[in-house]
Amino acid sequence: MTRIEEVLRTLDEMFPNANVELNHTNHFELLIAVVLSAQTTDVSVNKVSPELFKRFGTPEKMDQADVKEIESLIQSIGLYRNKAKNIKMLAHELVTKYHSEVPSNRDALESLPGVGRKTANVVLSNAFGIPALAVDTHVARVSARLGLASKTDSVLEIEHKLMKKIPKERWQKVHHQLIFFGRYHCLARSPKCDQCPLYDLCKYEDKSNYKK
């Protein structure tokens, strides 16, 4: 069994139902939630999003909202002032350029305020079923430790390496599985190496420090 086959088999065993943890009911809510999640936990976003979406749950309502009111609803998350400005501008772009619909085109998505490649990948794969593999801090860390990429690789390099190694039809699920593995098991600090089924193939140089 190859390295990637062993990794994928183990991820399927550990996280068979991995999926996006940001609460949403439509494409617009997903897009807004992903923008809000930058440098903030999904748990934090899920605490503020219900009231935000209740008040401004459509592009039209978000576009017409006062930015200070948006700030007051999301002030518990990081970078809330900048994010409030971005999601209001984003909503305006959707209303004026895209008939209040979230575009399914990468270039269009990445042209929106606050939307980068990672956010676009998450929306493309989860909202539209378009194969994409988003790389966040968890995915980058785990990929390096498991020998699927190098610690010195850029986010884009990691994405391209994973896309070559992982079957296209699995990109969406593996993205979430790698996040779960990094979020709940292979932590940045104090990883659970003592109970890791991938310990033997892991390339993390400090793994022996966490092995009982």
Backbone as JSON Lines, residues from 0, in Angstrom:
{"i":0,"aa":"M","n":[0.85,-1.2,0.0],"ca":[0.0,0.0,0.0],"c":[0.89,1.25,0.0]}
{"i":1,"aa":"T","n":[0.61,2.19,-0.89],"ca":[1.4,3.41,-0.97],"c":[1.09,4.33,0.21]}
{"i":2,"aa":"R","n":[1.93,5.34,0.39],"ca":[1.73,6.31,1.48],"c":[0.36,6.95,1.39]}
{"i":3,"aa":"I","n":[0.01,7.46,0.21],"ca":[-1.26,8.16,0.09],"c":[-2.44,7.21,0.29]}
{"i":4,"aa":"E","n":[-2.32,5.96,-0.17],"ca":[-3.39,4.99,0.04],"c":[-3.58,4.71,1.52]}
{"i":5,"aa":"E","n":[-2.49,4.62,2.26],"ca":[-2.58,4.38,3.7],"c":[-3.2,5.58,4.41]}
{"i":6,"aa":"V","n":[-2.81,6.77,4.0],"ca":[-3.38,7.99,4.6],"c":[-4.87,8.07,4.34]}
{"i":7,"aa":"L","n":[-5.28,7.86,3.1],"ca":[-6.7,7.95,2.75],"c":[-7.53,6.89,3.45]}
{"i":8,"aa":"R","n":[-6.99,5.67,3.54],"ca":[-7.7,4.6,4.24],"c":[-7.89,4.95,5.7]}
{"i":9,"aa":"T","n":[-6.85,5.48,6.33],"ca":[-6.92,5.84,7.75],"c":[-7.89,7.0,7.98]}
{"i":10,"aa":"L","n":[-7.85,8.0,7.12],"ca":[-8.76,9.14,7.25],"c":[-10.21,8.68,7.12]}
{"i":11,"aa":"D","n":[-10.46,7.73,6.23],"ca":[-11.82,7.21,6.08],"c":[-12.28,6.49,7.34]}
{"i":12,"aa":"E","n":[-11.36,5.8,7.98],"ca":[-11.71,5.1,9.22],"c":[-11.95,6.07,10.37]}
{"i":13,"aa":"M","n":[-11.12,7.12,10.44],"ca":[-11.22,8.07,11.55],"c":[-12.38,9.05,11.38]}
{"i":14,"aa":"F","n":[-12.57,9.52,10.15],"ca":[-13.56,10.57,9.9],"c":[-14.4,10.23,8.66]}
{"i":15,"aa":"P","n":[-15.23,9.2,8.76],"ca":[-15.99,8.76,7.58],"c":[-17.03,9.77,7.1]}
{"i":16,"aa":"N","n":[-17.48,10.64,8.0],"ca":[-18.54,11.58,7.65],"c":[-18.08,13.04,7.7]}
{"i":17,"aa":"A","n":[-16.8,13.26,7.51],"ca":[-16.26,14.63,7.58],"c":[-16.94,15.54,6.57]}
{"i":18,"aa":"N","n":[-17.34,16.71,7.03],"ca":[-17.97,17.68,6.16],"c":[-17.77,19.07,6.76]}
{"i":19,"aa":"V","n":[-18.18,20.08,6.03],"ca":[-18.0,21.45,6.51],"c":[-18.74,21.65,7.83]}
{"i":20,"aa":"E","n":[-18.08,22.29,8.8],"ca":[-18.68,22.49,10.12],"c":[-19.27,23.88,10.3]}
{"i":21,"aa":"L","n":[-19.17,24.71,9.3],"ca":[-19.77,26.03,9.36],"c":[-21.26,25.91,9.07]}
{"i":22,"aa":"N","n":[-22.09,26.39,9.99],"ca":[-23.54,26.29,9.83],"c":[-24.02,27.22,8.71]}
{"i":23,"aa":"H","n":[-24.83,26.68,7.82],"ca":[-25.37,27.48,6.72],"c":[-26.57,26.75,6.12]}
{"i":24,"aa":"T","n":[-27.42,27.49,5.45],"ca":[-28.59,26.89,4.81],"c":[-28.63,27.16,3.31]}
{"i":25,"aa":"N","n":[-27.71,27.99,2.81],"ca":[-27.68,28.27,1.37],"c":[-26.28,28.74,0.97]}
{"i":26,"aa":"H","n":[-26.08,28.96,-0.31],"ca":[-24.76,29.31,-0.83],"c":[-24.26,30.65,-0.26]}
{"i":27,"aa":"F","n":[-25.16,31.6,-0.13],"ca":[-24.76,32.91,0.39],"c":[-24.28,32.8,1.83]}
{"i":28,"aa":"E","n":[-25.02,32.09,2.65],"ca":[-24.61,31.92,4.05],"c":[-23.27,31.18,4.15]}
{"i":29,"aa":"L","n":[-23.07,30.19,3.3],"ca":[-21.79,29.48,3.31],"c":[-20.65,30.42,2.95]}
{"i":30,"aa":"L","n":[-20.83,31.2,1.91],"ca":[-19.79,32.14,1.49],"c":[-19.46,33.12,2.6]}
{"i":31,"aa":"I","n":[-20.47,33.69,3.22],"ca":[-20.24,34.65,4.31],"c":[-19.55,33.97,5.48]}
{"i":32,"aa":"A","n":[-19.98,32.78,5.84],"ca":[-19.39,32.06,6.97],"c":[-17.92,31.75,6.72]}
{"i":33,"aa":"V","n":[-17.58,31.36,5.5],"ca":[-16.18,31.05,5.19],"c":[-15.32,32.31,5.26]}
{"i":34,"aa":"V","n":[-15.83,33.42,4.76],"ca":[-15.11,34.69,4.86],"c":[-14.89,35.05,6.34]}
{"i":35,"aa":"L","n":[-15.91,34.87,7.15],"ca":[-15.79,35.2,8.58],"c":[-14.82,34.27,9.31]}
{"i":36,"aa":"S","n":[-14.61,33.06,8.78],"ca":[-13.82,32.06,9.49],"c":[-12.31,32.26,9.38]}
{"i":37,"aa":"A","n":[-11.88,33.2,8.56],"ca":[-10.44,33.45,8.4],"c":[-9.81,33.82,9.75]}
{"i":38,"aa":"Q","n":[-8.77,33.08,10.14],"ca":[-8.05,33.31,11.4],"c":[-8.98,33.28,12.62]}
{"i":39,"aa":"T","n":[-10.06,32.53,12.51],"ca":[-11.03,32.38,13.59],"c":[-11.57,30.94,13.52]}
{"i":40,"aa":"T","n":[-11.96,30.39,14.63],"ca":[-12.47,29.02,14.62],"c":[-13.89,28.96,14.06]}
{"i":41,"aa":"D","n":[-14.24,27.81,13.5],"ca":[-15.6,27.6,13.02],"c":[-16.61,27.72,14.17]}
{"i":42,"aa":"V","n":[-16.2,27.27,15.35],"ca":[-17.08,27.36,16.52],"c":[-17.45,28.81,16.8]}
{"i":43,"aa":"S","n":[-16.46,29.7,16.72],"ca":[-16.71,31.13,16.96],"c":[-17.66,31.7,15.92]}
{"i":44,"aa":"V","n":[-17.45,31.32,14.67],"ca":[-18.32,31.82,13.6],"c":[-19.74,31.32,13.79]}
{"i":45,"aa":"N","n":[-19.89,30.05,14.18],"ca":[-21.23,29.48,14.37],"c":[-21.98,30.13,15.52]}
{"i":46,"aa":"K","n":[-21.26,30.78,16.42],"ca":[-21.92,31.47,17.53],"c":[-22.53,32.8,17.08]}
{"i":47,"aa":"V","n":[-21.91,33.45,16.1],"ca":[-22.4,34.76,15.67],"c":[-23.28,34.7,14.42]}
{"i":48,"aa":"S","n":[-23.12,33.65,13.63],"ca":[-23.83,33.62,12.34],"c":[-25.35,33.51,12.44]}
{"i":49,"aa":"P","n":[-25.93,32.81,13.43],"ca":[-27.4,32.73,13.45],"c":[-28.08,34.1,13.49]}
{"i":50,"aa":"E","n":[-27.64,34.97,14.36],"ca":[-28.26,36.3,14.46],"c":[-27.92,37.15,13.24]}
{"i":51,"aa":"L","n":[-26.68,37.01,12.75],"ca":[-26.29,37.75,11.55],"c":[-27.18,37.37,10.37]}
{"i":52,"aa":"F","n":[-27.38,36.07,10.18],"ca":[-28.19,35.62,9.04],"c":[-29.67,35.9,9.27]}
{"i":53,"aa":"K","n":[-30.09,35.94,10.52],"ca":[-31.48,36.28,10.81],"c":[-31.76,37.73,10.4]}
{"i":54,"aa":"R","n":[-30.79,38.59,10.66],"ca":[-30.95,40.02,10.37],"c":[-30.64,40.34,8.9]}
{"i":55,"aa":"F","n":[-29.57,39.75,8.4],"ca":[-29.09,40.11,7.06],"c":[-28.77,38.84,6.26]}
{"i":56,"aa":"G","n":[-29.77,38.02,6.06],"ca":[-29.57,36.7,5.47],"c":[-29.62,36.64,3.96]}
{"i":57,"aa":"T","n":[-29.75,37.79,3.3],"ca":[-29.73,37.81,1.83],"c":[-28.73,38.88,1.38]}
{"i":58,"aa":"P","n":[-28.22,38.79,0.17],"ca":[-27.31,39.81,-0.32],"c":[-27.92,41.21,-0.26]}
{"i":59,"aa":"E","n":[-29.22,41.31,-0.57],"ca":[-29.87,42.62,-0.55],"c":[-29.87,43.22,0.85]}
{"i":60,"aa":"K","n":[-30.22,42.42,1.85],"ca":[-30.26,42.91,3.22],"c":[-28.86,43.24,3.74]}
{"i":61,"aa":"M","n":[-27.88,42.41,3.4],"ca":[-26.51,42.67,3.84],"c":[-25.98,43.94,3.17]}
{"i":62,"aa":"D","n":[-26.32,44.12,1.92],"ca":[-25.89,45.3,1.17],"c":[-26.43,46.58,1.8]}
{"i":63,"aa":"Q","n":[-27.68,46.52,2.31],"ca":[-28.32,47.7,2.88],"c":[-27.99,47.91,4.36]}
{"i":64,"aa":"A","n":[-27.33,46.94,4.96],"ca":[-27.04,47.02,6.4],"c":[-26.02,48.1,6.71]}
{"i":65,"aa":"D","n":[-26.12,48.66,7.91],"ca":[-25.1,49.59,8.39],"c":[-23.9,48.78,8.87]}
{"i":66,"aa":"V","n":[-22.71,49.15,8.42],"ca":[-21.53,48.36,8.75],"c":[-21.3,48.27,10.26]}
{"i":67,"aa":"K","n":[-21.69,49.31,10.99],"ca":[-21.54,49.29,12.45],"c":[-22.46,48.24,13.07]}
{"i":68,"aa":"E","n":[-23.62,48.06,12.47],"ca":[-24.55,47.05,12.98],"c":[-24.0,45.65,12.72]}
{"i":69,"aa":"I","n":[-23.4,45.48,11.55],"ca":[-22.75,44.19,11.26],"c":[-21.62,43.94,12.25]}
{"i":70,"aa":"E","n":[-20.83,44.97,12.51],"ca":[-19.72,44.84,13.47],"c":[-20.23,44.4,14.83]}
{"i":71,"aa":"S","n":[-21.33,44.96,15.26],"ca":[-21.85,44.64,16.59],"c":[-22.28,43.18,16.7]}
{"i":72,"aa":"L","n":[-22.65,42.59,15.57],"ca":[-23.1,41.2,15.57],"c":[-21.95,40.2,15.51]}
{"i":73,"aa":"I","n":[-20.8,40.65,15.01],"ca":[-19.69,39.71,14.83],"c":[-18.45,40.12,15.63]}
{"i":74,"aa":"Q","n":[-18.6,41.03,16.59],"ca":[-17.44,41.6,17.27],"c":[-16.67,40.6,18.14]}
{"i":75,"aa":"S","n":[-17.23,39.43,18.37],"ca":[-16.53,38.43,19.19],"c":[-15.5,37.63,18.38]}
{"i":76,"aa":"I","n":[-15.5,37.8,17.06],"ca":[-14.53,37.05,16.25],"c":[-13.38,37.96,15.82]}
{"i":77,"aa":"G","n":[-12.28,37.36,15.46],"ca":[-11.1,38.11,15.08],"c":[-11.3,38.93,13.81]}
{"i":78,"aa":"L","n":[-10.65,40.09,13.78],"ca":[-10.66,40.97,12.6],"c":[-12.08,41.38,12.2]}
{"i":79,"aa":"Y","n":[-12.94,41.54,13.2],"ca":[-14.36,41.73,12.89],"c":[-14.65,43.01,12.12]}
{"i":80,"aa":"R","n":[-13.89,44.07,12.35],"ca":[-14.15,45.32,11.63],"c":[-13.89,45.15,10.14]}
{"i":81,"aa":"N","n":[-12.76,44.57,9.82],"ca":[-12.41,44.36,8.42],"c":[-13.38,43.38,7.76]}
{"i":82,"aa":"K","n":[-13.76,42.34,8.5],"ca":[-14.68,41.36,7.96],"c":[-16.07,41.96,7.73]}
{"i":83,"aa":"A","n":[-16.52,42.82,8.63],"ca":[-17.82,43.47,8.47],"c":[-17.83,44.31,7.19]}
{"i":84,"aa":"K","n":[-16.75,45.03,6.98],"ca":[-16.63,45.86,5.76],"c":[-16.64,44.97,4.52]}
{"i":85,"aa":"N","n":[-15.89,43.87,4.58],"ca":[-15.78,42.99,3.42],"c":[-17.11,42.32,3.06]}
{"i":86,"aa":"I","n":[-17.83,41.82,4.07],"ca":[-19.05,41.09,3.72],"c":[-20.15,42.04,3.23]}
{"i":87,"aa":"K","n":[-20.11,43.29,3.7],"ca":[-21.06,44.27,3.17],"c":[-20.72,44.6,1.7]}
{"i":88,"aa":"M","n":[-19.43,44.81,1.41],"ca":[-19.01,45.08,0.03],"c":[-19.25,43.86,-0.85]}
{"i":89,"aa":"L","n":[-19.0,42.69,-0.31],"ca":[-19.23,41.44,-1.04],"c":[-20.71,41.34,-1.44]}
{"i":90,"aa":"A","n":[-21.58,41.62,-0.5],"ca":[-23.02,41.56,-0.77],"c":[-23.4,42.55,-1.87]}
{"i":91,"aa":"H","n":[-22.81,43.74,-1.82],"ca":[-23.09,44.75,-2.84],"c":[-22.67,44.26,-4.22]}
{"i":92,"aa":"E","n":[-21.52,43.59,-4.28],"ca":[-21.03,43.04,-5.55],"c":[-22.0,41.96,-6.07]}
{"i":93,"aa":"L","n":[-22.48,41.13,-5.18],"ca":[-23.42,40.09,-5.59],"c":[-24.7,40.7,-6.15]}
{"i":94,"aa":"V","n":[-25.19,41.74,-5.48],"ca":[-26.43,42.38,-5.92],"c":[-26.26,43.07,-7.27]}
{"i":95,"aa":"T","n":[-25.17,43.82,-7.41],"ca":[-25.0,44.66,-8.59],"c":[-24.41,43.93,-9.8]}
{"i":96,"aa":"K","n":[-23.64,42.87,-9.55],"ca":[-22.97,42.19,-10.67],"c":[-23.48,40.79,-10.98]}
{"i":97,"aa":"Y","n":[-24.06,40.13,-9.95],"ca":[-24.39,38.72,-10.12],"c":[-25.84,38.39,-9.78]}
{"i":98,"aa":"H","n":[-26.73,39.39,-9.88],"ca":[-28.16,39.17,-9.66],"c":[-28.43,38.51,-8.31]}
{"i":99,"aa":"S","n":[-27.62,38.87,-7.32],"ca":[-27.77,38.39,-5.94],"c":[-27.5,36.89,-5.8]}
{"i":100,"aa":"E","n":[-26.8,36.32,-6.77],"ca":[-26.46,34.9,-6.74],"c":[-24.96,34.73,-6.51]}
{"i":101,"aa":"V","n":[-24.58,33.73,-5.73],"ca":[-23.18,33.43,-5.54],"c":[-22.66,32.78,-6.82]}
{"i":102,"aa":"P","n":[-21.64,33.33,-7.44],"ca":[-21.14,32.75,-8.7],"c":[-20.44,31.41,-8.48]}
{"i":103,"aa":"S","n":[-20.52,30.54,-9.46],"ca":[-19.86,29.24,-9.38],"c":[-18.56,29.24,-10.18]}
{"i":104,"aa":"N","n":[-18.07,30.41,-10.5],"ca":[-16.85,30.57,-11.28],"c":[-15.72,31.05,-10.36]}
{"i":105,"aa":"R","n":[-14.56,30.4,-10.44],"ca":[-13.45,30.75,-9.54],"c":[-13.04,32.21,-9.66]}
{"i":106,"aa":"D","n":[-12.85,32.68,-10.87],"ca":[-12.39,34.06,-11.06],"c":[-13.39,35.05,-10.48]}
{"i":107,"aa":"A","n":[-14.66,34.79,-10.68],"ca":[-15.7,35.67,-10.15],"c":[-15.69,35.65,-8.63]}
{"i":108,"aa":"L","n":[-15.57,34.48,-8.05],"ca":[-15.53,34.37,-6.59],"c":[-14.33,35.11,-6.02]}
{"i":109,"aa":"E","n":[-13.15,34.91,-6.61],"ca":[-11.94,35.52,-6.08],"c":[-11.9,37.02,-6.29]}
{"i":110,"aa":"S","n":[-12.8,37.55,-7.13],"ca":[-12.87,39.0,-7.33],"c":[-13.67,39.68,-6.22]}
{"i":111,"aa":"L","n":[-14.38,38.87,-5.42],"ca":[-15.22,39.44,-4.36],"c":[-14.38,39.86,-3.16]}
{"i":112,"aa":"P","n":[-14.76,40.94,-2.48],"ca":[-14.01,41.39,-1.29],"c":[-13.92,40.31,-0.22]}
{"i":113,"aa":"G","n":[-12.73,40.08,0.29],"ca":[-12.53,39.12,1.37],"c":[-12.43,37.69,0.93]}
{"i":114,"aa":"V","n":[-12.51,37.44,-0.38],"ca":[-12.49,36.07,-0.9],"c":[-11.15,35.79,-1.6]}
{"i":115,"aa":"G","n":[-10.41,34.82,-1.05],"ca":[-9.17,34.38,-1.67],"c":[-9.34,32.99,-2.23]}
{"i":116,"aa":"R","n":[-8.24,32.39,-2.62],"ca":[-8.3,31.07,-3.25],"c":[-8.88,30.02,-2.31]}
{"i":117,"aa":"K","n":[-8.49,30.05,-1.03],"ca":[-8.98,29.04,-0.1],"c":[-10.5,29.13,0.04]}
{"i":118,"aa":"T","n":[-11.01,30.34,0.24],"ca":[-12.45,30.53,0.37],"c":[-13.17,30.09,-0.9]}
{"i":119,"aa":"A","n":[-12.62,30.47,-2.04],"ca":[-13.23,30.08,-3.32],"c":[-13.28,28.56,-3.44]}
{"i":120,"aa":"N","n":[-12.21,27.89,-3.05],"ca":[-12.18,26.42,-3.13],"c":[-13.26,25.79,-2.25]}
{"i":121,"aa":"V","n":[-13.42,26.31,-1.04],"ca":[-14.43,25.77,-0.13],"c":[-15.83,25.95,-0.72]}
{"i":122,"aa":"V","n":[-16.1,27.11,-1.27],"ca":[-17.43,27.38,-1.83],"c":[-17.67,26.55,-3.09]}
{"i":123,"aa":"L","n":[-16.67,26.48,-3.95],"ca":[-16.83,25.7,-5.19],"c":[-17.14,24.24,-4.88]}
{"i":124,"aa":"S","n":[-16.39,23.67,-3.94],"ca":[-16.56,22.25,-3.66],"c":[-17.8,21.94,-2.85]}
{"i":125,"aa":"N","n":[-18.09,22.75,-1.85],"ca":[-19.2,22.46,-0.94],"c":[-20.55,22.98,-1.44]}
{"i":126,"aa":"A","n":[-20.54,24.09,-2.14],"ca":[-21.81,24.64,-2.63],"c":[-22.18,24.09,-4.0]}
{"i":127,"aa":"F","n":[-21.17,23.91,-4.86],"ca":[-21.48,23.57,-6.25],"c":[-20.98,22.19,-6.68]}
{"i":128,"aa":"G","n":[-20.29,21.49,-5.78],"ca":[-19.81,20.16,-6.14],"c":[-18.71,20.17,-7.19]}
{"i":129,"aa":"I","n":[-18.05,21.3,-7.34],"ca":[-16.94,21.43,-8.29],"c":[-15.65,21.0,-7.58]}
{"i":130,"aa":"P","n":[-14.95,20.0,-8.09],"ca":[-13.75,19.51,-7.41],"c":[-12.74,20.62,-7.12]}
{"i":131,"aa":"A","n":[-12.4,20.75,-5.84],"ca":[-11.41,21.74,-5.4],"c":[-10.87,21.27,-4.06]}
{"i":132,"aa":"L","n":[-9.65,21.66,-3.74],"ca":[-9.03,21.2,-2.5],"c":[-8.42,22.4,-1.77]}
{"i":133,"aa":"A","n":[-9.16,22.92,-0.82],"ca":[-8.71,24.1,-0.08],"c":[-7.62,23.73,0.92]}
{"i":134,"aa":"V","n":[-6.63,24.59,1.04],"ca":[-5.53,24.36,1.98],"c":[-5.53,25.45,3.04]}
{"i":135,"aa":"D","n":[-5.84,25.06,4.28],"ca":[-5.75,25.99,5.39],"c":[-4.57,25.58,6.26]}
{"i":136,"aa":"T","n":[-4.44,26.16,7.45],"ca":[-3.29,25.87,8.31],"c":[-3.26,24.41,8.74]}
{"i":137,"aa":"H","n":[-4.44,23.83,9.0],"ca":[-4.49,22.42,9.4],"c":[-4.03,21.51,8.26]}
{"i":138,"aa":"V","n":[-4.56,21.76,7.07],"ca":[-4.21,20.93,5.92],"c":[-2.72,21.06,5.6]}
{"i":139,"aa":"A","n":[-2.19,22.26,5.68],"ca":[-0.77,22.48,5.4],"c":[0.11,21.74,6.41]}
{"i":140,"aa":"R","n":[-0.23,21.86,7.68],"ca":[0.57,21.2,8.74],"c":[0.53,19.69,8.6]}
{"i":141,"aa":"V","n":[-0.66,19.15,8.44],"ca":[-0.81,17.7,8.35],"c":[-0.13,17.16,7.09]}
{"i":142,"aa":"S","n":[-0.25,17.87,5.98],"ca":[0.35,17.42,4.73],"c":[1.86,17.31,4.86]}
{"i":143,"aa":"A","n":[2.47,18.28,5.55],"ca":[3.93,18.25,5.74],"c":[4.32,17.11,6.67]}
{"i":144,"aa":"R","n":[3.59,16.95,7.77],"ca":[3.93,15.9,8.73],"c":[3.76,14.5,8.15]}
{"i":145,"aa":"L","n":[2.8,14.32,7.26],"ca":[2.55,13.01,6.68],"c":[3.36,12.76,5.41]}
{"i":146,"aa":"G","n":[4.21,13.71,5.07],"ca":[5.08,13.52,3.92],"c":[4.39,13.69,2.58]}
{"i":147,"aa":"L","n":[3.25,14.36,2.57],"ca":[2.53,14.62,1.33],"c":[2.96,15.93,0.69]}
{"i":148,"aa":"A","n":[3.68,16.73,1.45],"ca":[4.2,18.01,0.97],"c":[5.38,18.37,1.86]}
{"i":149,"aa":"S","n":[6.03,19.47,1.54],"ca":[7.18,19.92,2.32],"c":[6.78,21.09,3.22]}
{"i":150,"aa":"K","n":[7.48,21.22,4.34],"ca":[7.22,22.34,5.26],"c":[7.48,23.68,4.58]}
{"i":151,"aa":"T","n":[8.35,23.68,3.59],"ca":[8.72,24.94,2.93],"c":[7.81,25.27,1.74]}
{"i":152,"aa":"D","n":[6.89,24.37,1.42],"ca":[5.98,24.61,0.3],"c":[5.02,25.75,0.6]}
{"i":153,"aa":"S","n":[4.68,26.5,-0.44],"ca":[3.63,27.51,-0.31],"c":[2.28,26.8,-0.28]}
{"i":154,"aa":"V","n":[1.25,27.54,0.1],"ca":[-0.1,26.98,0.13],"c":[-0.48,26.45,-1.25]}
{"i":155,"aa":"L","n":[-0.15,27.2,-2.29],"ca":[-0.49,26.77,-3.65],"c":[0.28,25.52,-4.03]}
{"i":156,"aa":"E","n":[1.54,25.43,-3.64],"ca":[2.33,24.23,-3.93],"c":[1.75,23.01,-3.23]}
{"i":157,"aa":"I","n":[1.33,23.19,-1.98],"ca":[0.71,22.08,-1.25],"c":[-0.57,21.65,-1.95]}
{"i":158,"aa":"E","n":[-1.38,22.61,-2.34],"ca":[-2.63,22.3,-3.03],"c":[-2.36,21.47,-4.29]}
{"i":159,"aa":"H","n":[-1.39,21.9,-5.09],"ca":[-1.08,21.2,-6.34],"c":[-0.55,19.79,-6.08]}
{"i":160,"aa":"K","n":[0.28,19.64,-5.05],"ca":[0.81,18.31,-4.72],"c":[-0.31,17.37,-4.28]}
{"i":161,"aa":"L","n":[-1.21,17.86,-3.44],"ca":[-2.32,17.04,-2.99],"c":[-3.25,16.66,-4.14]}
{"i":162,"aa":"M","n":[-3.47,17.6,-5.05],"ca":[-4.34,17.34,-6.19],"c":[-3.77,16.25,-7.1]}
{"i":163,"aa":"K","n":[-2.44,16.19,-7.18],"ca":[-1.8,15.15,-8.0],"c":[-1.87,13.78,-7.33]}
{"i":164,"aa":"K","n":[-1.81,13.78,-5.99],"ca":[-1.75,12.52,-5.25],"c":[-3.13,11.92,-4.96]}
{"i":165,"aa":"I","n":[-4.13,12.78,-4.81],"ca":[-5.46,12.34,-4.37],"c":[-6.43,12.32,-5.54]}
{"i":166,"aa":"P","n":[-7.2,11.26,-5.7],"ca":[-8.19,11.2,-6.78],"c":[-9.13,12.4,-6.73]}
{"i":167,"aa":"K","n":[-9.42,12.95,-7.88],"ca":[-10.22,14.17,-7.99],"c":[-11.56,14.07,-7.28]}
{"i":168,"aa":"E","n":[-12.19,12.9,-7.38],"ca":[-13.51,12.75,-6.79],"c":[-13.47,12.75,-5.26]}
{"i":169,"aa":"R","n":[-12.27,12.71,-4.68],"ca":[-12.14,12.69,-3.23],"c":[-11.68,14.01,-2.64]}
{"i":170,"aa":"W","n":[-11.39,14.99,-3.49],"ca":[-10.82,16.25,-3.01],"c":[-11.67,16.9,-1.92]}
{"i":171,"aa":"Q","n":[-12.97,17.0,-2.17],"ca":[-13.84,17.72,-1.23],"c":[-13.83,17.06,0.14]}
{"i":172,"aa":"K","n":[-13.99,15.74,0.16],"ca":[-14.06,15.04,1.44],"c":[-12.71,15.02,2.14]}
{"i":173,"aa":"V","n":[-11.64,14.77,1.38],"ca":[-10.31,14.71,1.99],"c":[-9.93,16.05,2.6]}
{"i":174,"aa":"H","n":[-10.33,17.13,1.97],"ca":[-10.09,18.46,2.55],"c":[-10.62,18.53,3.97]}
{"i":175,"aa":"H","n":[-11.86,18.08,4.17],"ca":[-12.45,18.12,5.5],"c":[-11.81,17.08,6.43]}
{"i":176,"aa":"Q","n":[-11.46,15.93,5.89],"ca":[-10.82,14.91,6.72],"c":[-9.47,15.39,7.24]}
{"i":177,"aa":"L","n":[-8.7,16.05,6.39],"ca":[-7.4,16.57,6.82],"c":[-7.57,17.67,7.86]}
{"i":178,"aa":"I","n":[-8.6,18.49,7.69],"ca":[-8.9,19.52,8.69],"c":[-9.24,18.87,10.03]}
{"i":179,"aa":"F","n":[-10.11,17.87,10.0],"ca":[-10.49,17.18,11.24],"c":[-9.27,16.52,11.88]}
{"i":180,"aa":"F","n":[-8.43,15.9,11.06],"ca":[-7.23,15.24,11.58],"c":[-6.32,16.26,12.27]}
{"i":181,"aa":"G","n":[-6.19,17.43,11.66],"ca":[-5.35,18.47,12.26],"c":[-6.0,19.17,13.43]}
{"i":182,"aa":"R","n":[-7.3,19.32,13.39],"ca":[-8.03,20.05,14.43],"c":[-8.2,19.22,15.7]}
{"i":183,"aa":"Y","n":[-8.42,17.92,15.54],"ca":[-8.75,17.08,16.69],"c":[-7.7,16.04,17.05]}
{"i":184,"aa":"H","n":[-6.7,15.85,16.2],"ca":[-5.74,14.79,16.45],"c":[-4.29,15.27,16.3]}
{"i":185,"aa":"C","n":[-3.93,15.69,15.1],"ca":[-2.55,16.12,14.82],"c":[-2.43,17.62,15.07]}
{"i":186,"aa":"L","n":[-2.57,18.01,16.34],"ca":[-2.59,19.42,16.71],"c":[-1.23,20.08,16.48]}
{"i":187,"aa":"A","n":[-1.24,21.4,16.32],"ca":[0.01,22.12,16.14],"c":[0.9,21.95,17.36]}
{"i":188,"aa":"R","n":[0.3,22.05,18.54],"ca":[1.02,21.82,19.8],"c":[0.42,20.58,20.46]}
{"i":189,"aa":"S","n":[1.27,19.78,21.02],"ca":[0.85,18.54,21.69],"c":[-0.01,17.64,20.81]}
{"i":190,"aa":"P","n":[0.51,17.26,19.64],"ca":[-0.23,16.32,18.8],"c":[-0.37,14.97,19.5]}
{"i":191,"aa":"K","n":[-1.42,14.25,19.17],"ca":[-1.7,12.98,19.84],"c":[-0.95,11.82,19.16]}
{"i":192,"aa":"C","n":[0.39,11.97,19.11],"ca":[1.22,10.97,18.45],"c":[1.12,9.6,19.12]}
{"i":193,"aa":"D","n":[0.85,9.6,20.43],"ca":[0.81,8.33,21.17],"c":[-0.35,7.44,20.75]}
{"i":194,"aa":"Q","n":[-1.33,8.01,20.06],"ca":[-2.48,7.22,19.63],"c":[-2.74,7.36,18.13]}
{"i":195,"aa":"C","n":[-1.69,7.72,17.39],"ca":[-1.85,7.97,15.97],"c":[-1.63,6.71,15.14]}
{"i":196,"aa":"P","n":[-2.61,6.32,14.32],"ca":[-2.46,5.15,13.47],"c":[-1.5,5.36,12.31]}
{"i":197,"aa":"L","n":[-1.08,6.6,12.1],"ca":[-0.14,6.91,11.02],"c":[1.25,7.23,11.55]}
{"i":198,"aa":"Y","n":[1.51,6.87,12.79],"ca":[2.79,7.21,13.44],"c":[3.99,6.71,12.63]}
{"i":199,"aa":"D","n":[3.93,5.5,12.13],"ca":[5.09,4.91,11.47],"c":[5.46,5.6,10.16]}
{"i":200,"aa":"L","n":[4.49,6.14,9.46],"ca":[4.84,6.82,8.21],"c":[4.96,8.35,8.37]}
{"i":201,"aa":"C","n":[4.66,8.84,9.56],"ca":[4.74,10.28,9.83],"c":[6.19,10.77,9.8]}
{"i":202,"aa":"K","n":[6.4,11.95,9.23],"ca":[7.74,12.53,9.13],"c":[7.96,13.68,10.12]}
{"i":203,"aa":"Y","n":[7.04,13.86,11.05],"ca":[7.16,14.94,12.04],"c":[8.39,14.67,12.92]}
{"i":204,"aa":"E","n":[9.33,15.59,12.91],"ca":[10.62,15.34,13.57],"c":[10.52,15.23,15.09]}
{"i":205,"aa":"D","n":[9.47,15.77,15.69],"ca":[9.34,15.72,17.15],"c":[8.34,14.68,17.62]}
{"i":206,"aa":"K","n":[7.93,13.78,16.75],"ca":[6.85,12.86,17.12],"c":[7.23,11.96,18.28]}
{"i":207,"aa":"S","n":[8.5,11.64,18.42],"ca":[8.91,10.74,19.52],"c":[8.71,11.4,20.89]}
{"i":208,"aa":"N","n":[8.67,12.73,20.92],"ca":[8.47,13.45,22.19],"c":[7.05,13.28,22.71]}
{"i":209,"aa":"Y","n":[6.15,12.86,21.84],"ca":[4.74,12.73,22.23],"c":[4.31,11.27,22.25]}
{"i":210,"aa":"K","n":[5.27,10.36,22.09],"ca":[4.97,8.94,22.07],"c":[5.22,8.35,23.44]}
{"i":211,"aa":"K","n":[4.2,7.74,24.02],"ca":[4.35,7.13,25.34],"c":[5.24,5.89,25.26]}
